[in-house]
């Protein structure tokens, strides 16, 4: 008898030693040591907590809770500082459930207000947001306009409810007859409800028929709102409704930013995963797959022993628990599916018939594999042939011959120009990844790339090319590659083994002049000297292409978006997508006018003949943008859309100085103003003959810079004789600029103008 009792005690002890650890693994801690982990039947898991040191304190309210269990049954769990009643709190879903009284207004038969209860709810500066996925705004009673506003008093969402006679009741619940509902947007932390009554009126029976005495508006969980006996159209009492709150760690915007501060990072358990919040800023944590517990606590995630949870993880064979997972295998000598009842069966012998089937299957597989291998080889040869055809069609052979001939005639002239393969550029741009895009334009997309020698380049992938352009492409590439000017973006090479050739340029790091003038990084304190230097450098680049290149090159699309800036704000003219080699023997008439509205030469638009004076007109608009800080075309406001027409009108009225940027007016003296007005006026003249050459414009701008640096050249200075000597013309105050009605062609519309003949 004593031996039997000893054996029974030993079995019970082994059961405690074996089963207890398994149970402990299934019940990891949820709160900090020494802290309450529940209030009534609600589990309180960290980062939430009751009492000092039991909750996450990161500057955002909402994690500190209070449990009112003195004399209350069941105990009441509230948010400290807000006194919101929480009915449920979920760590896994990131949700909490709270209660809020419905806002009510009751009226007499004449429409007078007799009673009102108002209940708003503020979650501002807390970890909570109203769930946009699980809540909806509801207005009961009719006629009734219910809506709510945010913390600043601005409208957020609402709906209108109007009743009908009972015999004409509309099918469907809460569709606007006696009751209406609307969705709410995300990231809302304040609920301020309002009701709008419509007093009885003889003019409209729609607002008086079957009217109710009381109207309601409230925010409610969609699962509660089942339109059953809990919702009555004619109710007049006060009632509370549940609503869902989304919570997250919100003292930082997302996981990426939070992970940089290991001390403050809320995901503490080893292997815990961070997930960005979907409703407002912030993030939440979760245990990895196969683990359970609290990821916000050190060692809070514990391995799930699936072998002890057969209802969730059925296994009818040999179950072995592993970290984060488990294995379920049939016993030795059997095979089949161990996760299904009676799924394990004794192994059958490998019969002759089965061997035959396996052998035939292997033979068929090998035959299919050989056919597939041959098909891949055929496709590869086809691709190589297609690339060779593209290379020849795009003038690759001619370009190679011209490059060899040029190197032989002038050593080193085009030694820096290279013909790239498509594979090289695909590798340089990470297969033309979206995060490598530098800009998009009318001619194509520009990508940032890094070549094998670590050279950073800009790769222009054009959308299309006319057949007539392909014929001259090789000659134009060789000529453009010879441009060597500090203010012109260098053409480094091209890719010809694709349908539309790609161009490779030097990389300029500081963006475009357009974004510098009109982007978010605009610096209103940019000095006049910096603006004049950018203008002078751009003018020098265009003058170089017009006068020094052989043959001369016309840009054709001069604008601030095609002028790049490096780290020192040095201007570099780019994008020769619309460039043309100046004709040497005969006039060329374009069949397609290309350019950008606001910059397009009106004479070019009317004659379809691109000249060097077309670039002068476009540069005049660029100079205006630099001096005024305004866009070439403005689509908002009552003022004229075209910057040129506004400048001409202001010059006629003698008020053109007011059009200038405030910093420019502050620094520019009267003589400099007259000179720059003279330059712009001549550049934007409708008649090309009246426009100066780009070389003259560059020289005048450089002279203006030198004059502006002198003390007498700045605002408040006075030395007209010095101005005359620098500018080479009479500088008289009060000069009147005469314009005819034809002197400005105001083009409005889209960003790019194209006219087919």
ROZAVEX-848706 format. One record per residue (C-alpha): x, y negated, z negated; chain. Coordinates in steps of 0.05 Angstrom, whole numbers. Each point is the difference from the previous one (the first is absolute). Example, Ala and Ser with C-alpha at 12.3 -4.5 7.8 and 13.67 -1.06 7.14 Angstrom:
<sites>
c1; c2; c3; chaine
246; 90; -156; A
27; -69; 13; A
</sites>
This chain:
<sites>
c1; c2; c3; chaine
0; 0; 0; A
56; -49; -17; A
36; 19; 64; A
-62; -15; 41; A
-7; -68; -34; A
73; -16; 15; A
-8; 18; 73; A
-62; -44; 5; A
37; -59; -30; A
58; 10; 48; A
-47; 0; 60; A
-34; -64; -24; A
68; -33; -9; A
22; 19; 70; A
-66; -28; 27; A
13; -66; -35; A
72; -3; 26; A
-20; 17; 72; A
-68; -32; 9; A
12; -64; -39; A
56; -26; 45; A
-43; 13; 61; A
-57; -39; -31; A
48; -56; -18; A
22; -4; 72; A
-72; -7; 22; A
-12; -57; -50; A
56; -51; 8; A
-3; -63; -43; A
-41; -59; 26; A
17; -55; -51; A
64; -26; -32; A
22; 37; -63; A
-39; -23; -62; A
-54; -34; 42; A
-74; 16; 7; A
-17; 39; 63; A
-75; -7; -2; A
-59; -44; -21; A
-61; 43; -9; A
-4; 45; 61; A
44; -46; 43; A
73; 20; 10; A
47; -59; -8; A
63; 15; 41; A
63; -44; 3; A
11; -52; 31; A
-66; -15; -37; A
4; 1; -75; A
-32; -19; -66; A
44; -38; -49; A
67; -34; 3; A
54; 37; 39; A
-50; 49; 30; A
-14; -35; 67; A
42; -27; 57; A
15; -73; -13; A
23; -31; 67; A
-35; -68; -3; A
-65; 25; 32; A
-61; 8; -44; A
-43; 62; 1; A
44; 57; -26; A
-13; -19; -73; A
-66; 32; -24; A
-40; -3; -64; A
-42; 56; -29; A
-59; -23; -42; A
-18; 62; -39; A
-20; -31; -66; A
-76; 11; -7; A
-9; 11; 74; A
-19; 67; 31; A
25; 15; 49; A
62; -44; -8; A
6; -59; 47; A
63; -8; 42; A
14; -72; 24; A
55; -38; 37; A
38; -45; -47; A
-7; -74; 18; A
-61; 13; 45; A
-47; 41; -44; A
-23; 40; 61; A
-32; 67; -20; A
35; 59; 33; A
-41; 64; 8; A
54; 41; 36; A
74; -5; 15; A
36; 43; 52; A
75; 6; 7; A
-2; 43; 63; A
-48; -43; 42; A
22; -68; -27; A
-72; -18; -18; A
-38; -24; -60; A
-75; -5; -11; A
-30; -61; -35; A
-70; -27; -15; A
-28; -68; 18; A
-69; -30; -13; A
-39; -19; 62; A
-12; -75; 12; A
-75; -15; -3; A
-46; -59; 16; A
-76; 2; -11; A
-49; -50; 28; A
-72; -22; -11; A
-54; 6; 53; A
16; -71; 23; A
74; 15; 9; A
26; -31; -65; A
57; 33; -37; A
-23; 30; -66; A
58; 45; -21; A
72; 14; 20; A
58; 44; -21; A
68; -7; 33; A
57; 50; -5; A
66; -13; 34; A
63; 42; -4; A
73; -24; 4; A
59; 46; 14; A
48; -55; 18; A
74; 9; -18; A
-14; 72; -19; A
16; 69; 28; A
-72; 10; 23; A
-36; -16; 66; A
-73; 13; 19; A
0; 62; 43; A
-20; -19; 71; A
-8; 74; 18; A
-47; 21; -56; A
-39; -64; -18; A
-53; -40; 36; A
-37; -65; -13; A
-76; 11; -10; A
-56; -52; -2; A
-69; 22; -25; A
-67; -36; 5; A
-26; -46; 53; A
8; -50; 28; A
71; 1; -26; A
68; -21; 25; A
54; 32; -44; A
74; -15; 6; A
63; -7; -41; A
61; -45; 1; A
73; 8; -20; A
39; -35; -55; A
7; -63; 42; A
-75; -3; 14; A
4; 22; 73; A
-51; 47; 31; A
20; 74; 4; A
-60; 42; 19; A
-76; 0; -3; A
-65; 23; 31; A
-73; -22; 10; A
-61; 39; -24; A
-71; -15; 26; A
-63; 40; -14; A
-57; 24; 44; A
-71; 23; -15; A
-2; 69; -31; A
-37; 30; 59; A
56; -22; 47; A
57; 26; -43; A
63; 13; 40; A
33; 69; -3; A
69; 7; -31; A
26; -24; -68; A
27; -69; -14; A
3; -25; 71; A
-23; -71; -14; A
-73; 12; -19; A
-5; -11; -75; A
72; 20; -7; A
64; -14; 38; A
73; 20; -7; A
67; -20; 29; A
72; 24; -3; A
54; -40; -36; A
71; -15; 24; A
64; 27; -31; A
44; -36; -52; A
-58; -33; -37; A
12; -14; -74; A
-58; -47; -18; A
-75; 10; 5; A
-43; -63; -7; A
-73; 18; 19; A
-52; -49; 26; A
-73; 5; 21; A
-39; -44; 48; A
-75; -2; -6; A
-49; -23; 54; A
-61; -34; -31; A
-69; 17; 29; A
-13; -35; 66; A
-58; -1; 49; A
47; -5; 59; A
27; 71; -4; A
-37; 61; -25; A
65; 40; 6; A
25; -34; -64; A
-64; 3; -40; A
-31; 68; 16; A
4; 50; -57; A
51; -43; -38; A
28; 27; -66; A
3; -40; -64; A
72; 18; -16; A
62; 2; 44; A
67; 36; -14; A
70; 1; 27; A
55; 47; -24; A
62; 38; 20; A
-10; 75; -8; A
34; 66; 14; A
-30; 30; 65; A
-10; 69; -32; A
-44; -31; -53; A
-43; -36; 50; A
-43; 58; 23; A
-65; -39; 7; A
-35; 49; -47; A
-44; -16; -59; A
57; -39; -32; A
-11; -57; 51; A
-68; -34; -1; A
-18; -57; 46; A
-46; -33; -51; A
42; 9; -63; A
8; -60; -46; A
47; 25; -54; A
75; -6; -11; A
43; 60; 17; A
74; 18; 8; A
31; 34; 60; A
66; 38; 8; A
54; -23; 48; A
67; 28; 20; A
66; -37; -11; A
65; 17; 36; A
62; -7; -43; A
74; -1; 16; A
67; -24; -26; A
-3; -71; 29; A
59; -39; -28; A
34; 13; 68; A
-28; 7; 70; A
18; 71; 22; A
43; 62; -10; A
57; -25; 41; A
9; -62; -44; A
-14; 37; -65; A
52; 54; 14; A
55; -52; 0; A
-8; -11; -75; A
9; 67; -34; A
-11; -29; -69; A
-70; -27; 15; A
-20; 56; 49; A
-64; 32; -26; A
11; 69; 31; A
42; 30; -55; A
-7; 76; 5; A
51; 38; 41; A
-26; 12; 70; A
-59; -47; -8; A
-23; -34; 64; A
-18; -73; 11; A
-60; -20; 44; A
-17; -71; 21; A
-68; -26; -24; A
-54; -6; 53; A
-42; -52; -36; A
45; -61; -13; A
75; -1; -16; A
34; 51; -44; A
13; 75; -3; A
-19; 64; -37; A
38; 63; -18; A
-16; 74; 8; A
32; 66; -18; A
30; 40; 58; A
-39; 58; 30; A
-1; 60; -47; A
8; -44; -62; A
-51; -31; -47; A
2; -51; -56; A
16; -74; -8; A
52; -27; 50; A
5; -65; -41; A
33; 36; -58; A
71; 28; -4; A
-6; 75; 13; A
-75; -12; 8; A
-8; 46; 61; A
0; 74; -17; A
1; 59; 46; A
-67; 33; 12; A
1; 75; -14; A
-44; 22; 57; A
3; 72; -22; A
-41; -17; -62; A
-53; -38; 41; A
-28; 56; 43; A
-65; -36; 12; A
37; -56; 35; A
57; 41; 28; A
-27; 71; 12; A
53; 55; 4; A
-16; 74; 3; A
72; 23; 6; A
64; -18; -36; A
-1; -74; -21; A
66; -36; -15; A
0; -72; -24; A
53; -46; 30; A
15; -74; -13; A
-56; -38; 36; A
-29; 62; 32; A
-9; 75; -6; A
5; 63; 42; A
-53; 54; 8; A
23; 65; 32; A
-29; 69; 9; A
30; 54; -45; A
57; 43; 29; A
-25; 51; 50; A
-59; -42; 21; A
-10; -58; 49; A
-54; -50; 18; A
-28; -62; -32; A
11; -1; -75; A
-45; -62; -9; A
-62; 39; 22; A
-35; 53; -41; A
19; 69; 27; A
46; -36; 49; A
61; 44; -16; A
-1; 68; 36; A
51; 57; 3; A
51; -10; 57; A
-12; 40; 63; A
56; 36; 38; A
29; -36; 60; A
-35; 43; 53; A
23; 12; 72; A
-58; -39; 26; A
19; -60; -43; A
72; 5; 25; A
-24; 0; 72; A
-43; -62; -13; A
58; -36; -33; A
47; 18; 58; A
-50; -25; 52; A
-10; -64; -40; A
75; -13; -4; A
6; 10; 75; A
-57; -48; 15; A
30; -51; -47; A
68; 4; 33; A
-32; -8; 69; A
-39; -62; -23; A
63; -28; -33; A
41; 8; 65; A
-55; -35; 40; A
-2; -56; -50; A
76; -7; 2; A
-1; -4; 76; A
-56; -51; -3; A
41; -44; -48; A
60; 4; 47; A
-43; -20; 59; A
-29; -59; -39; A
70; -22; -21; A
25; 0; 72; A
-63; -37; 21; A
12; -53; -53; A
73; -8; 22; A
-22; -8; 72; A
-53; -51; -20; A
52; -41; -39; A
47; 1; 60; A
-56; -24; 46; A
-17; -56; -48; A
73; -20; -5; A
7; -4; 76; A
-68; -34; 9; A
18; -53; -51; A
65; -16; 37; A
48; 36; -46; A
46; 23; 55; A
3; -70; 30; A
13; -30; -68; A
57; 48; -14; A
32; -17; 66; A
-7; -75; -13; A
29; 8; -70; A
61; 37; 28; A
8; -51; 55; A
-5; -58; -48; A
51; 30; -48; A
47; 9; 57; A
-8; -72; 24; A
1; -33; -69; A
28; 42; -56; A
-44; 0; -62; A
-57; -40; 31; A
-54; 51; -16; A
40; 49; -43; A
-48; -11; -58; A
-61; 21; 40; A
-21; 73; -7; A
-52; 46; 30; A
-33; 38; -58; A
-37; 66; 3; A
-71; 6; -27; A
25; 49; -53; A
49; -52; -27; A
-55; -52; -9; A
-49; 50; -30; A
52; 18; -52; A
17; -73; -13; A
-73; -18; -15; A
-19; 64; -37; A
-44; 20; 59; A
-27; -71; 6; A
-30; 1; -70; A
-52; -52; -18; A
43; -27; -56; A
54; -18; 50; A
-45; -48; 40; A
28; -71; 1; A
-54; -31; 42; A
-53; 10; 53; A
-11; -44; 61; A
-33; -3; 67; A
57; 38; 34; A
10; 56; -51; A
24; 19; -70; A
68; -16; -31; A
30; 51; -48; A
59; -5; -47; A
52; 54; 12; A
67; 24; -27; A
48; 30; 51; A
49; 56; -16; A
56; -51; -10; A
-45; -34; -54; A
-14; -60; 46; A
-68; -29; -15; A
-39; -17; 63; A
-68; -22; 24; A
-32; 48; 51; A
-55; -27; 45; A
-48; 54; 24; A
-40; -31; 57; A
-72; 18; 15; A
4; 0; 75; A
41; -27; 59; A
-22; -20; 69; A
29; 39; 59; A
28; -64; 29; A
38; -13; -66; A
31; 69; 1; A
34; -14; 67; A
38; -59; -30; A
8; 30; -70; A
71; 26; 9; A
26; -66; 28; A
-34; -41; -54; A
26; 45; -56; A
72; -10; 24; A
-9; -75; 4; A
-35; -6; -68; A
54; 42; -33; A
52; -52; 20; A
-34; -56; -39; A
48; -17; -56; A
-26; -58; -41; A
-3; -7; -75; A
-73; -23; 4; A
-24; 55; 47; A
-18; 70; -26; A
51; 47; 32; A
-25; 56; 44; A
40; 62; -20; A
-30; 53; 46; A
-60; 35; 27; A
-33; 69; 5; A
-21; 23; 70; A
-18; 74; -7; A
-72; -15; -19; A
-59; -26; 40; A
5; -72; -25; A
72; -22; -16; A
18; -23; -71; A
47; -57; -16; A
50; -3; -58; A
17; -68; -30; A
43; -24; -57; A
-39; -2; -66; A
-16; -69; -29; A
-18; 7; -73; A
-41; -61; -21; A
-63; 6; 43; A
-29; -49; 50; A
-4; -76; -1; A
-76; 8; 2; A
-2; 37; -67; A
51; -50; -28; A
-47; -58; 17; A
-68; 31; -10; A
10; 62; -44; A
-8; 10; -74; A
74; -14; -11; A
-8; -71; 27; A
47; -49; -35; A
-31; -69; 6; A
67; -30; -23; A
36; 23; 63; A
43; -60; 18; A
-5; -39; 65; A
72; 17; 16; A
-16; 75; -4; A
-60; -9; 46; A
41; -41; 50; A
57; 50; -2; A
-47; 58; 16; A
-30; -41; 57; A
69; -20; 27; A
26; 72; -3; A
-62; 26; 36; A
7; -54; 53; A
73; 17; 9; A
-18; 73; 11; A
-52; -17; 53; A
47; -50; 33; A
53; 55; 3; A
-48; 47; 35; A
-23; -54; 48; A
69; -29; 17; A
55; 48; -18; A
-28; 69; 15; A
12; 26; 70; A
-51; 4; 28; A
-40; -47; -45; A
-51; 33; -46; A
-70; -26; -15; A
-28; 23; -67; A
-74; -8; 18; A
-28; 8; -71; A
35; -50; -46; A
-36; -3; -68; A
16; 1; -74; A
-16; 75; -2; A
57; 12; 50; A
52; -39; -40; A
33; 42; -54; A
38; -25; -61; A
59; 33; -34; A
19; -5; -74; A
30; -69; 13; A
-62; -24; 37; A
39; 0; 65; A
-48; 2; 59; A
4; 56; 51; A
-46; 0; 61; A
-29; 69; 13; A
-52; 40; 39; A
15; -2; 74; A
-63; 39; 15; A
-26; -56; 44; A
69; -22; 25; A
16; -7; 73; A
64; -11; 39; A
-6; -67; 34; A
-10; 9; 76; A
60; -23; 41; A
-28; -3; 71; A
-75; -6; -1; A
-59; -19; -44; A
-31; 58; -37; A
-74; -4; -15; A
-22; 42; -59; A
-59; 47; 9; A
-9; 3; -76; A
6; -63; -43; A
26; 21; -69; A
12; -41; -62; A
-30; -20; -66; A
-56; -50; -11; A
24; -65; -28; A
69; 9; 31; A
-21; 13; 73; A
25; -50; 52; A
-63; -30; 33; A
37; -9; 66; A
21; 74; -1; A
-73; 18; -14; A
-24; -40; 61; A
56; 18; 49; A
19; 70; -25; A
73; -21; 10; A
46; 10; -60; A
57; -51; -4; A
51; -23; -50; A
-47; -58; -16; A
-52; 51; -24; A
49; 19; -56; A
10; -74; -15; A
-76; -10; -11; A
-3; 61; -46; A
61; -24; -39; A
-35; -68; -10; A
-56; 37; -36; A
51; 37; -43; A
32; -66; -18; A
-69; -27; -20; A
-11; 60; -45; A
67; -11; -34; A
-15; -74; -13; A
-74; 8; -21; A
-1; 68; -32; A
-65; 14; 37; A
-17; 57; 48; A
-2; -10; 75; A
-73; 20; 1; A
-47; -10; -59; A
-67; 37; -2; A
-27; -30; -64; A
-24; -69; -18; A
-32; -56; 40; A
66; -26; 29; A
25; 16; 70; A
25; 71; 7; A
62; -17; 42; A
60; -30; -37; A
23; -35; 64; A
-67; -34; 11; A
-2; -22; -73; A
70; -28; 7; A
-18; -38; 64; A
-63; -28; -30; A
37; -22; -63; A
56; -31; 42; A
-52; -40; 40; A
-29; -25; -65; A
68; -14; -30; A
-13; 49; -58; A
46; 57; 23; A
44; -11; -62; A
-57; 26; -44; A
0; 65; 40; A
71; 16; -24; A
16; 45; -59; A
5; -37; -66; A
74; 18; -9; A
15; -24; 71; A
-35; -67; -12; A
38; -7; -65; A
69; 8; 34; A
-11; -28; 71; A
15; -73; 14; A
-38; -42; 51; A
53; 4; 55; A
4; 76; -7; A
-76; 3; 3; A
0; -39; 65; A
54; 44; 30; A
-32; 66; -19; A
-68; -25; 25; A
34; -18; 66; A
30; 70; 6; A
-66; 36; -16; A
-40; -46; 46; A
45; 15; 59; A
3; 75; -14; A
-76; 9; -2; A
-14; -43; 62; A
-49; 34; 47; A
46; -15; 59; A
62; 43; 1; A
40; -53; 36; A
-8; -47; -59; A
28; 51; -50; A
74; -2; -17; A
48; 58; 10; A
12; 44; -60; A
73; -22; -1; A
-22; -73; -9; A
-50; 21; -54; A
55; 37; -38; A
48; -59; 5; A
-54; -49; -25; A
-18; 44; -58; A
73; 7; -21; A
8; -76; 5; A
-63; -8; -42; A
30; 47; -52; A
64; -41; -4; A
-40; -64; -6; A
-46; 29; -53; A
59; 19; -43; A
23; -73; -4; A
-28; -41; -58; A
-33; -49; 49; A
-33; 57; 38; A
-43; 22; -59; A
-66; -27; -23; A
10; -71; -26; A
65; -10; 40; A
6; -53; 54; A
52; -1; 55; A
-33; -2; 68; A
67; -14; 34; A
28; 66; -26; A
-63; 34; 26; A
11; -30; 69; A
72; 23; 3; A
-18; 71; -20; A
-63; 9; 40; A
23; -37; 62; A
-65; -40; 10; A
-35; -60; -30; A
-30; 13; -68; A
-57; -48; -8; A
-49; 4; -56; A
-73; 6; 18; A
12; 35; 67; A
-67; 18; 32; A
-2; 67; 35; A
-48; -1; 60; A
-39; 63; 16; A
-52; 13; 53; A
-59; 47; -11; A
37; 54; 41; A
62; -1; -44; A
-23; 56; -46; A
-31; 67; 19; A
-30; 28; -64; A
-2; 76; 3; A
-41; 35; -52; A
-17; 72; -12; A
41; 62; -14; A
74; 3; -14; A
22; 22; 70; A
-24; -28; 66; A
1; 43; 63; A
-28; -20; 68; A
-1; 49; 59; A
-2; -27; 71; A
</sites>
